[in-house]
């Protein structure tokens, strides 16, 4: 059985199962889900707890033995299994299938895994866990969902933001400063509960309390670029630079996005369906929704200029721009990239957002 994470409280109100598999790559939400299951287990009398972590060399027989053994004190048992890699191996796969069949009234089993790819979700061991127990997938809170998530968390602690534009700005302010770091978002929301009583929060109170604890993912940068969000793109580039991210990795990500936009744009011009082009270029998830508006904003000429800039930036970040008089020739041609590679990366991102206005 597959269960949505936001349906867990309703599910537990009806009764507790005996086998749960929690998987996803949002540590805070995974931990909260497991905490809720543990609390329900304790309330149901599962007071003896055994925790196992399946690392290299793990003896799966110890897990099966613990699941079969009776408590010395007659207590019901809570058995937790953590599989950090999400890959149990052959022995582990067989043990998990056996474990699923063993589920009984005296043992509550909680299995935690990272995000699973489609192939892993089709394996026999995961299918057995799904058929014999309850699987809870924990989805990431994407940037577009973050203000709503923050608002819900504030409401849960008796606080809300002013209505209208002021409240929207306050939510965006918090989201900008905690993006990519949901645990930090949780901590900042709790801080607001400590600093201010229940009721309405104004923008000034939020700005005074919330720190800038955002953590940026280079692979989320492309979503900001496709959305045409210049402010967020600039913040992400500044954040990645401050975190010590390699400029060459950021350049690769941006260049791939420019290439993808150019291939799709040329494909549409040749009469190919957009859906086909997106599949061929491996565009899915949030990017699939954003690429259509992005294609309507940018011109083919702007994307071609972007690739030319990317080639010059590639030589610059690799320290090759001065070889063989290249810098002198480029300067004469007016093609020298900005002295700071990160300024050049922002310029490259802009080529995928909007075609620059052409002057007469």
SVG drawing of the C-alpha trace seen along z (x, -y; Angstrom):
<svg xmlns="http://www.w3.org/2000/svg" viewBox="-10 -53 61 69">
<polyline fill="none" stroke="black" stroke-width="0.4" points="0.0,0.0 1.3,-3.5 0.4,-6.3 0.9,-10.0 2.9,-11.7 0.2,-14.2 -2.3,-11.4 -0.3,-9.8 -2.1,-11.3 -5.5,-10.2 -4.1,-6.7 -2.7,-6.4 -6.1,-7.6 -7.6,-4.5 -5.0,-2.0 -1.3,-1.2 0.1,1.2 3.0,3.6 5.4,2.7 6.3,-0.7 8.8,-1.8 9.7,-5.5 11.8,-6.8 12.8,-10.2 15.6,-12.7 14.2,-15.4 15.8,-14.5 13.6,-16.7 10.3,-15.3 11.6,-11.7 12.6,-12.2 9.2,-13.7 7.4,-10.8 9.5,-8.2 9.0,-10.1 5.2,-10.0 5.4,-6.2 7.6,-5.7 5.2,-7.7 2.2,-5.7 4.2,-2.5 5.0,-3.4 1.3,-4.3 0.4,-0.9 2.8,0.9 5.9,1.4 8.3,0.2 11.4,2.4 13.4,0.8 16.2,2.4 17.9,0.3 20.0,1.7 21.9,-0.1 22.6,1.9 26.2,0.9 28.8,2.9 29.2,6.3 25.9,6.1 24.7,9.5 21.1,9.7 20.5,12.7 20.7,10.5 17.8,8.4 15.7,11.5 16.7,13.0 15.6,9.8 12.3,9.8 11.6,13.4 12.8,13.4 10.4,12.8 11.2,9.9 12.7,11.0 10.2,8.8 7.2,9.7 7.1,6.2 6.2,5.7 9.2,4.8 9.9,1.9 12.5,2.9 14.1,0.1 16.2,0.8 18.1,-2.0 19.5,-1.4 21.5,-4.6 22.4,-3.6 19.0,-2.4 20.7,0.7 20.4,3.8 22.2,6.1 21.3,9.7 21.3,11.0 19.5,7.9 16.8,8.2 16.1,11.8 16.1,10.8 13.7,7.9 11.3,10.2 11.4,12.7 11.0,9.9 7.9,8.6 6.3,12.1 7.1,12.3 5.1,9.2 3.1,10.1 1.3,8.5 4.2,8.4 6.7,6.6 6.5,3.1 9.1,2.7 10.2,-0.7 12.5,-0.7 14.0,-4.0 15.6,-4.6 16.8,-7.5 15.0,-8.6 14.6,-5.5 14.9,-5.6 12.3,-4.1 14.3,-0.9 14.7,-0.3 10.9,-0.8 10.3,2.0 12.5,4.6 10.9,7.6 12.0,6.7 10.5,3.2 7.3,4.7 7.1,7.1 7.4,4.3 4.7,2.4 2.4,5.3 2.8,6.5 3.1,3.2 2.8,-0.5 5.2,-2.7 5.4,-6.4 7.2,-8.5 8.7,-11.8 8.8,-14.3 11.1,-17.3 9.6,-20.7 10.3,-22.5 11.1,-26.3 7.6,-27.1 6.0,-25.2 8.2,-26.6 6.2,-29.8 3.0,-27.6 4.9,-25.1 6.2,-27.9 2.7,-29.4 1.3,-26.0 4.1,-25.5 3.5,-29.0 -0.3,-28.3 0.4,-25.1 2.2,-27.1 -0.6,-29.7 1.1,-32.4 0.3,-33.9 1.5,-36.7 -0.4,-39.8 -2.9,-39.4 -2.3,-40.7 0.9,-41.9 2.7,-42.4 2.2,-38.8 3.3,-37.5 6.5,-39.5 7.2,-38.2 6.7,-34.6 9.0,-35.2 11.6,-36.8 11.7,-33.7 11.7,-31.4 14.6,-33.2 16.7,-32.9 16.1,-29.2 15.9,-27.8 17.5,-24.4 17.8,-23.9 14.5,-22.7 15.9,-21.9 17.0,-25.6 13.6,-26.7 12.1,-24.6 14.5,-26.2 13.7,-29.7 10.0,-29.1 10.5,-27.7 12.5,-30.8 9.6,-33.0 7.4,-31.1 9.9,-31.8 10.4,-35.5 6.8,-36.5 3.4,-35.5 0.6,-33.8 -1.1,-36.0 -0.1,-38.1 3.5,-38.7 4.6,-41.7 7.4,-41.9 9.7,-43.9 9.5,-41.2 10.2,-38.5 13.2,-40.4 14.7,-41.0 14.4,-37.3 15.2,-35.3 18.8,-34.6 20.2,-34.0 20.7,-30.2 19.9,-29.2 21.9,-26.4 21.9,-26.4 22.0,-23.4 23.7,-24.0 21.2,-21.7 18.3,-23.9 20.0,-26.9 18.7,-25.9 15.1,-26.0 15.6,-29.6 17.0,-30.4 14.2,-28.7 11.7,-30.6 13.3,-33.9 13.7,-34.8 16.7,-37.2 16.7,-38.0 16.7,-34.3 19.4,-33.5 21.7,-36.2 21.2,-35.1 21.9,-31.5 25.1,-32.3 26.2,-34.5 25.4,-31.7 27.2,-29.0 30.2,-31.2 30.2,-31.8 29.8,-28.1 32.9,-27.4 31.2,-25.6 33.4,-25.0 32.8,-27.6 33.4,-24.9 30.5,-22.8 28.2,-25.8 29.4,-26.6 28.6,-23.0 25.1,-23.2 24.3,-26.5 25.8,-25.5 23.8,-22.3 20.6,-24.3 21.5,-26.7 22.2,-23.7 19.0,-22.1 17.0,-25.2 18.7,-25.6 18.1,-22.0 14.4,-22.1 13.9,-25.5 15.5,-24.2 13.5,-21.0 10.2,-23.0 11.2,-25.1 11.8,-21.8 8.2,-20.7 8.9,-18.2 6.3,-18.0 7.4,-19.6 6.6,-16.4 8.9,-14.4 11.7,-16.9 11.4,-17.0 11.7,-13.2 14.7,-13.2 16.5,-15.9 15.7,-14.3 13.6,-17.3 11.2,-16.3 10.1,-17.4 9.9,-21.1 11.9,-21.9 9.2,-20.3 6.7,-22.9 9.2,-25.8 10.7,-25.2 7.7,-26.2 7.6,-29.8 11.4,-30.0 11.4,-29.0 8.9,-31.8 11.2,-34.4 14.5,-33.6 15.7,-33.8 17.9,-31.3 20.4,-34.1 20.6,-34.8 21.2,-31.1 23.9,-30.9 25.6,-33.9 25.3,-32.2 27.2,-29.2 29.9,-31.4 30.2,-33.1 30.3,-29.6 33.2,-28.6 35.2,-31.7 34.2,-31.2 35.4,-27.5 38.8,-28.6 38.8,-31.3 37.8,-29.0 40.4,-26.4 43.1,-29.1 43.6,-28.8 42.5,-32.2 46.0,-33.6 47.5,-30.9 48.9,-31.8 47.8,-35.4 44.1,-34.4 43.3,-37.2 44.9,-39.9 43.0,-38.7 39.7,-38.3 40.1,-41.8 40.6,-43.3 37.4,-41.5 35.5,-42.7 34.9,-39.1 36.7,-39.0 34.5,-37.6 34.2,-39.5 37.3,-39.5 35.3,-37.7 34.2,-34.3 31.1,-34.5 30.0,-37.7 30.4,-35.8 28.3,-33.0 25.5,-35.5 25.8,-36.9 25.5,-33.4 22.4,-32.7 20.8,-35.9 21.2,-34.7 18.8,-31.8 16.3,-34.1 15.6,-36.8 17.0,-37.9 18.9,-41.2 17.4,-44.2 19.2,-45.0 20.2,-48.5 20.1,-50.2"/>
</svg>
